[in-house]
Amino acid sequence: MSFYLTCLTLLCVLGISIGQVLFKQAASSIKDATHWQDWVLNGWLLTALILYGITTLAWVWVLRQAPLRLAYPLMGLAFLIVPCLEWLFLGAPLHALTLAGGVLILLGIALVSQSV
């Protein structure tokens, strides 16, 4: 993949990761899940949906340019990025096993990229 395409792919991964944290924030801010107004008027949820929509369109463009076998392994980075963002912005604990799993995912991505 070209440098530009790799950067766009990584931006998609980051957008998806940020969207996950926004969805968590949206879920935490819903006071009463039985009232539709709490869902529709939830700024966190609307922001997450917009970000996910834009990121999905960018991801489809990436997939037009790059083989899925090259682009998709980078999505594995989200398994490390999401817990780090949750720790940073939501104050969730970040466990050593989470980081160890993230390192294993990074090693897997490195292996996959070498076999291509």
PyMOL CGO cylinders between C-alpha atoms (Angstrom):
from pymol import cmd
from pymol.cgo import CYLINDER

trace = [
    CYLINDER, 0.00, 0.00, 0.00, 1.12, 3.52, -0.65, 0.3, 1, 1, 1, 1, 1, 1,
    CYLINDER, 1.12, 3.52, -0.65, 2.03, 5.85, 2.19, 0.3, 1, 1, 1, 1, 1, 1,
    CYLINDER, 2.03, 5.85, 2.19, -1.11, 7.92, 1.53, 0.3, 1, 1, 1, 1, 1, 1,
    CYLINDER, -1.11, 7.92, 1.53, -3.36, 4.87, 1.57, 0.3, 1, 1, 1, 1, 1, 1,
    CYLINDER, -3.36, 4.87, 1.57, -1.72, 3.55, 4.74, 0.3, 1, 1, 1, 1, 1, 1,
    CYLINDER, -1.72, 3.55, 4.74, -2.27, 6.91, 6.45, 0.3, 1, 1, 1, 1, 1, 1,
    CYLINDER, -2.27, 6.91, 6.45, -5.93, 6.99, 5.38, 0.3, 1, 1, 1, 1, 1, 1,
    CYLINDER, -5.93, 6.99, 5.38, -6.38, 3.43, 6.64, 0.3, 1, 1, 1, 1, 1, 1,
    CYLINDER, -6.38, 3.43, 6.64, -4.89, 4.40, 10.00, 0.3, 1, 1, 1, 1, 1, 1,
    CYLINDER, -4.89, 4.40, 10.00, -7.20, 7.43, 10.14, 0.3, 1, 1, 1, 1, 1, 1,
    CYLINDER, -7.20, 7.43, 10.14, -10.13, 5.07, 9.61, 0.3, 1, 1, 1, 1, 1, 1,
    CYLINDER, -10.13, 5.07, 9.61, -8.91, 2.90, 12.48, 0.3, 1, 1, 1, 1, 1, 1,
    CYLINDER, -8.91, 2.90, 12.48, -8.55, 5.98, 14.69, 0.3, 1, 1, 1, 1, 1, 1,
    CYLINDER, -8.55, 5.98, 14.69, -12.02, 7.22, 13.67, 0.3, 1, 1, 1, 1, 1, 1,
    CYLINDER, -12.02, 7.22, 13.67, -13.60, 3.86, 14.50, 0.3, 1, 1, 1, 1, 1, 1,
    CYLINDER, -13.60, 3.86, 14.50, -11.75, 3.80, 17.83, 0.3, 1, 1, 1, 1, 1, 1,
    CYLINDER, -11.75, 3.80, 17.83, -12.86, 7.31, 18.77, 0.3, 1, 1, 1, 1, 1, 1,
    CYLINDER, -12.86, 7.31, 18.77, -16.38, 6.38, 17.71, 0.3, 1, 1, 1, 1, 1, 1,
    CYLINDER, -16.38, 6.38, 17.71, -16.36, 3.43, 20.13, 0.3, 1, 1, 1, 1, 1, 1,
    CYLINDER, -16.36, 3.43, 20.13, -15.38, 5.70, 23.00, 0.3, 1, 1, 1, 1, 1, 1,
    CYLINDER, -15.38, 5.70, 23.00, -18.09, 8.18, 21.98, 0.3, 1, 1, 1, 1, 1, 1,
    CYLINDER, -18.09, 8.18, 21.98, -20.65, 5.35, 21.92, 0.3, 1, 1, 1, 1, 1, 1,
    CYLINDER, -20.65, 5.35, 21.92, -19.59, 4.39, 25.45, 0.3, 1, 1, 1, 1, 1, 1,
    CYLINDER, -19.59, 4.39, 25.45, -19.96, 8.00, 26.57, 0.3, 1, 1, 1, 1, 1, 1,
    CYLINDER, -19.96, 8.00, 26.57, -23.37, 8.17, 24.88, 0.3, 1, 1, 1, 1, 1, 1,
    CYLINDER, -23.37, 8.17, 24.88, -24.52, 4.99, 26.63, 0.3, 1, 1, 1, 1, 1, 1,
    CYLINDER, -24.52, 4.99, 26.63, -23.36, 6.34, 29.98, 0.3, 1, 1, 1, 1, 1, 1,
    CYLINDER, -23.36, 6.34, 29.98, -25.19, 9.61, 29.48, 0.3, 1, 1, 1, 1, 1, 1,
    CYLINDER, -25.19, 9.61, 29.48, -28.60, 8.11, 28.68, 0.3, 1, 1, 1, 1, 1, 1,
    CYLINDER, -28.60, 8.11, 28.68, -30.68, 8.64, 31.81, 0.3, 1, 1, 1, 1, 1, 1,
    CYLINDER, -30.68, 8.64, 31.81, -33.76, 6.66, 30.84, 0.3, 1, 1, 1, 1, 1, 1,
    CYLINDER, -33.76, 6.66, 30.84, -33.42, 4.22, 27.95, 0.3, 1, 1, 1, 1, 1, 1,
    CYLINDER, -33.42, 4.22, 27.95, -37.20, 3.97, 27.60, 0.3, 1, 1, 1, 1, 1, 1,
    CYLINDER, -37.20, 3.97, 27.60, -37.57, 7.59, 26.47, 0.3, 1, 1, 1, 1, 1, 1,
    CYLINDER, -37.57, 7.59, 26.47, -36.75, 8.09, 22.79, 0.3, 1, 1, 1, 1, 1, 1,
    CYLINDER, -36.75, 8.09, 22.79, -35.79, 11.71, 23.46, 0.3, 1, 1, 1, 1, 1, 1,
    CYLINDER, -35.79, 11.71, 23.46, -32.82, 10.55, 25.55, 0.3, 1, 1, 1, 1, 1, 1,
    CYLINDER, -32.82, 10.55, 25.55, -31.55, 8.70, 22.48, 0.3, 1, 1, 1, 1, 1, 1,
    CYLINDER, -31.55, 8.70, 22.48, -32.37, 11.15, 19.70, 0.3, 1, 1, 1, 1, 1, 1,
    CYLINDER, -32.37, 11.15, 19.70, -31.17, 14.24, 21.57, 0.3, 1, 1, 1, 1, 1, 1,
    CYLINDER, -31.17, 14.24, 21.57, -27.97, 12.64, 22.84, 0.3, 1, 1, 1, 1, 1, 1,
    CYLINDER, -27.97, 12.64, 22.84, -25.09, 14.73, 21.46, 0.3, 1, 1, 1, 1, 1, 1,
    CYLINDER, -25.09, 14.73, 21.46, -22.54, 12.01, 22.17, 0.3, 1, 1, 1, 1, 1, 1,
    CYLINDER, -22.54, 12.01, 22.17, -24.56, 9.49, 20.20, 0.3, 1, 1, 1, 1, 1, 1,
    CYLINDER, -24.56, 9.49, 20.20, -25.12, 11.86, 17.29, 0.3, 1, 1, 1, 1, 1, 1,
    CYLINDER, -25.12, 11.86, 17.29, -21.41, 12.69, 17.16, 0.3, 1, 1, 1, 1, 1, 1,
    CYLINDER, -21.41, 12.69, 17.16, -20.49, 9.00, 17.25, 0.3, 1, 1, 1, 1, 1, 1,
    CYLINDER, -20.49, 9.00, 17.25, -22.93, 8.17, 14.45, 0.3, 1, 1, 1, 1, 1, 1,
    CYLINDER, -22.93, 8.17, 14.45, -21.64, 11.01, 12.25, 0.3, 1, 1, 1, 1, 1, 1,
    CYLINDER, -21.64, 11.01, 12.25, -18.02, 9.99, 12.85, 0.3, 1, 1, 1, 1, 1, 1,
    CYLINDER, -18.02, 9.99, 12.85, -18.87, 6.35, 12.12, 0.3, 1, 1, 1, 1, 1, 1,
    CYLINDER, -18.87, 6.35, 12.12, -20.65, 7.36, 8.92, 0.3, 1, 1, 1, 1, 1, 1,
    CYLINDER, -20.65, 7.36, 8.92, -17.74, 9.43, 7.66, 0.3, 1, 1, 1, 1, 1, 1,
    CYLINDER, -17.74, 9.43, 7.66, -15.24, 6.75, 8.66, 0.3, 1, 1, 1, 1, 1, 1,
    CYLINDER, -15.24, 6.75, 8.66, -17.28, 4.05, 6.93, 0.3, 1, 1, 1, 1, 1, 1,
    CYLINDER, -17.28, 4.05, 6.93, -17.31, 6.03, 3.69, 0.3, 1, 1, 1, 1, 1, 1,
    CYLINDER, -17.31, 6.03, 3.69, -13.55, 6.54, 3.94, 0.3, 1, 1, 1, 1, 1, 1,
    CYLINDER, -13.55, 6.54, 3.94, -13.09, 2.82, 4.67, 0.3, 1, 1, 1, 1, 1, 1,
    CYLINDER, -13.09, 2.82, 4.67, -15.08, 1.88, 1.55, 0.3, 1, 1, 1, 1, 1, 1,
    CYLINDER, -15.08, 1.88, 1.55, -12.83, 4.18, -0.46, 0.3, 1, 1, 1, 1, 1, 1,
    CYLINDER, -12.83, 4.18, -0.46, -9.74, 2.53, 1.08, 0.3, 1, 1, 1, 1, 1, 1,
    CYLINDER, -9.74, 2.53, 1.08, -11.12, -0.89, 0.11, 0.3, 1, 1, 1, 1, 1, 1,
    CYLINDER, -11.12, -0.89, 0.11, -11.52, 0.28, -3.49, 0.3, 1, 1, 1, 1, 1, 1,
    CYLINDER, -11.52, 0.28, -3.49, -7.79, 1.02, -3.55, 0.3, 1, 1, 1, 1, 1, 1,
    CYLINDER, -7.79, 1.02, -3.55, -6.24, -1.69, -1.38, 0.3, 1, 1, 1, 1, 1, 1,
    CYLINDER, -6.24, -1.69, -1.38, -6.74, -5.42, -1.01, 0.3, 1, 1, 1, 1, 1, 1,
    CYLINDER, -6.74, -5.42, -1.01, -8.68, -6.38, 2.10, 0.3, 1, 1, 1, 1, 1, 1,
    CYLINDER, -8.68, -6.38, 2.10, -5.84, -8.69, 3.16, 0.3, 1, 1, 1, 1, 1, 1,
    CYLINDER, -5.84, -8.69, 3.16, -3.59, -5.62, 3.48, 0.3, 1, 1, 1, 1, 1, 1,
    CYLINDER, -3.59, -5.62, 3.48, -6.03, -3.07, 4.90, 0.3, 1, 1, 1, 1, 1, 1,
    CYLINDER, -6.03, -3.07, 4.90, -8.01, -5.16, 7.35, 0.3, 1, 1, 1, 1, 1, 1,
    CYLINDER, -8.01, -5.16, 7.35, -5.18, -6.28, 9.65, 0.3, 1, 1, 1, 1, 1, 1,
    CYLINDER, -5.18, -6.28, 9.65, -4.64, -2.63, 10.56, 0.3, 1, 1, 1, 1, 1, 1,
    CYLINDER, -4.64, -2.63, 10.56, -8.16, -2.63, 12.03, 0.3, 1, 1, 1, 1, 1, 1,
    CYLINDER, -8.16, -2.63, 12.03, -6.70, -4.85, 14.75, 0.3, 1, 1, 1, 1, 1, 1,
    CYLINDER, -6.70, -4.85, 14.75, -5.02, -1.74, 16.13, 0.3, 1, 1, 1, 1, 1, 1,
    CYLINDER, -5.02, -1.74, 16.13, -8.44, -0.67, 17.42, 0.3, 1, 1, 1, 1, 1, 1,
    CYLINDER, -8.44, -0.67, 17.42, -8.18, -3.40, 20.07, 0.3, 1, 1, 1, 1, 1, 1,
    CYLINDER, -8.18, -3.40, 20.07, -5.30, -1.44, 21.55, 0.3, 1, 1, 1, 1, 1, 1,
    CYLINDER, -5.30, -1.44, 21.55, -6.38, 2.11, 20.72, 0.3, 1, 1, 1, 1, 1, 1,
    CYLINDER, -6.38, 2.11, 20.72, -9.88, 1.85, 22.23, 0.3, 1, 1, 1, 1, 1, 1,
    CYLINDER, -9.88, 1.85, 22.23, -8.76, 0.81, 25.74, 0.3, 1, 1, 1, 1, 1, 1,
    CYLINDER, -8.76, 0.81, 25.74, -6.05, 3.49, 25.70, 0.3, 1, 1, 1, 1, 1, 1,
    CYLINDER, -6.05, 3.49, 25.70, -8.58, 6.16, 24.70, 0.3, 1, 1, 1, 1, 1, 1,
    CYLINDER, -8.58, 6.16, 24.70, -11.03, 4.90, 27.32, 0.3, 1, 1, 1, 1, 1, 1,
    CYLINDER, -11.03, 4.90, 27.32, -8.29, 5.15, 29.94, 0.3, 1, 1, 1, 1, 1, 1,
    CYLINDER, -8.29, 5.15, 29.94, -7.24, 8.60, 28.76, 0.3, 1, 1, 1, 1, 1, 1,
    CYLINDER, -7.24, 8.60, 28.76, -10.66, 10.21, 28.38, 0.3, 1, 1, 1, 1, 1, 1,
    CYLINDER, -10.66, 10.21, 28.38, -13.05, 8.19, 30.53, 0.3, 1, 1, 1, 1, 1, 1,
    CYLINDER, -13.05, 8.19, 30.53, -10.77, 7.23, 33.38, 0.3, 1, 1, 1, 1, 1, 1,
    CYLINDER, -10.77, 7.23, 33.38, -11.20, 3.48, 32.90, 0.3, 1, 1, 1, 1, 1, 1,
    CYLINDER, -11.20, 3.48, 32.90, -8.44, 1.26, 34.26, 0.3, 1, 1, 1, 1, 1, 1,
    CYLINDER, -8.44, 1.26, 34.26, -5.85, 0.05, 31.77, 0.3, 1, 1, 1, 1, 1, 1,
    CYLINDER, -5.85, 0.05, 31.77, -4.70, -3.44, 32.68, 0.3, 1, 1, 1, 1, 1, 1,
    CYLINDER, -4.70, -3.44, 32.68, -1.38, -5.06, 31.86, 0.3, 1, 1, 1, 1, 1, 1,
    CYLINDER, -1.38, -5.06, 31.86, -3.19, -7.96, 30.15, 0.3, 1, 1, 1, 1, 1, 1,
    CYLINDER, -3.19, -7.96, 30.15, -4.91, -5.49, 27.82, 0.3, 1, 1, 1, 1, 1, 1,
    CYLINDER, -4.91, -5.49, 27.82, -1.56, -4.02, 26.86, 0.3, 1, 1, 1, 1, 1, 1,
    CYLINDER, -1.56, -4.02, 26.86, -0.03, -7.49, 26.47, 0.3, 1, 1, 1, 1, 1, 1,
    CYLINDER, -0.03, -7.49, 26.47, -2.91, -8.48, 24.18, 0.3, 1, 1, 1, 1, 1, 1,
    CYLINDER, -2.91, -8.48, 24.18, -2.37, -5.29, 22.20, 0.3, 1, 1, 1, 1, 1, 1,
    CYLINDER, -2.37, -5.29, 22.20, 1.31, -6.12, 21.78, 0.3, 1, 1, 1, 1, 1, 1,
    CYLINDER, 1.31, -6.12, 21.78, 0.35, -9.58, 20.50, 0.3, 1, 1, 1, 1, 1, 1,
    CYLINDER, 0.35, -9.58, 20.50, -2.03, -7.98, 18.01, 0.3, 1, 1, 1, 1, 1, 1,
    CYLINDER, -2.03, -7.98, 18.01, 0.74, -5.65, 16.85, 0.3, 1, 1, 1, 1, 1, 1,
    CYLINDER, 0.74, -5.65, 16.85, 3.03, -8.65, 16.40, 0.3, 1, 1, 1, 1, 1, 1,
    CYLINDER, 3.03, -8.65, 16.40, 0.31, -10.38, 14.40, 0.3, 1, 1, 1, 1, 1, 1,
    CYLINDER, 0.31, -10.38, 14.40, -0.10, -7.34, 12.16, 0.3, 1, 1, 1, 1, 1, 1,
    CYLINDER, -0.10, -7.34, 12.16, 3.66, -7.26, 11.64, 0.3, 1, 1, 1, 1, 1, 1,
    CYLINDER, 3.66, -7.26, 11.64, 3.65, -10.94, 10.70, 0.3, 1, 1, 1, 1, 1, 1,
    CYLINDER, 3.65, -10.94, 10.70, 0.77, -10.52, 8.27, 0.3, 1, 1, 1, 1, 1, 1,
    CYLINDER, 0.77, -10.52, 8.27, 2.40, -7.53, 6.60, 0.3, 1, 1, 1, 1, 1, 1,
    CYLINDER, 2.40, -7.53, 6.60, 5.62, -9.51, 6.11, 0.3, 1, 1, 1, 1, 1, 1,
    CYLINDER, 5.62, -9.51, 6.11, 3.88, -12.43, 4.44, 0.3, 1, 1, 1, 1, 1, 1,
    CYLINDER, 3.88, -12.43, 4.44, 2.42, -10.28, 1.67, 0.3, 1, 1, 1, 1, 1, 1,
]
cmd.load_cgo(trace, "trace")
